[in-house]
Amino acid sequence: MKSEHEHAPDKNAQDAYAHGGEPGVGARLRKAREAAGLSIEDVSERLKMPVRVVQALEAEEWSRLGAPVFVRGQLRSYSRLLGLVTSTTIAASGIAPIEPTPIVARSYTPRTKRLVEQGTRRLVYIVLTAAIVVPVWLATKPHLMGRNDEATVQSLDAPAPSAAVAVDAPGQNDAPVAQEPTVVASMTPTLSPRQAAAGDALVLRLTGDSWVQVLATDGRTLEKGLLSAGQVRTFKSSEVGRITLGNASAVMVQRGDRALDTAPFRRANVARFTVSSDGSLAPVRD
């Protein structure tokens, strides 16, 4: 015996018809089910759908089935089971199709504003980086400069690597020699051989690297620094007061064309001597 829901559509179905739906969707489903020899329970079992849902579809009671999207899905499954055209069945039900929600831009940022924002972010990044790097650099700079200064300062008593070092006899006590700061290059111009008279010229010829310090009679520095092999320095004999050679064996001292012997003034291959007014050499009197 069929229930009341199997014979007459409810008021909601009539409202759907009034809004453009075709009547008879439920009846069409019921006739197709009966023609296929299926009962409501058979449809429920095959579609894994409750009996009350099958009854509501045939009675066109859409309000009992929930949201329209669920009703359309259930009608589609029922139509496929019975071999009906799903689009026709759904269209005849009067249930409006689901329209996709249009995508609307919530906000629009002008290109100029985007460029300004990007530039601001980059500027902030640069400022933060500078705020971190600059203090670190300032904190480490004195240490780095101190190391470089220590590397450039060397005692005149220390011979150059290419020179042979003379060793004093054991037990000989020599007073320590005070270290003097060195200058990489001389700041006082010297006379060339052509500028100095041949008989009054004091010439230093280097056969190896050596520290050289030449002081004038008035205390001025005429030459001070590390000279390389092959270099020549010429001075007026009357102007030179004191000379210090760090690698004395690698320096030839000449007055005019005559070589002067610096061996009597050497100690640990460092020679210190004065130059008299007549061009002769004498030991330093400290």
Protein Blocks (a to p, Z undefined) as FASTA:
>chain_A
ZZfklmbccfklmmmmmnopaehklmmmmmmmmmnopafklmmmmnopafklmmmmmnop
aklnopfklmmmmmmmmmmmnopafklmmmmnopacddddddddfbdcdfklmmmmmmmm
mmmmmmmmmmmmmmmmmmmmmmmmmmmmmmmpccfklccfkbccddddehiacddddddd
ddfbacbdcddfklpcfklpccdddfbdcddddddfkopafbgcdddehiacdddfklpm
bdcdfblmlpccdehjaccdfklmggehiacddddfkopacdddZZ
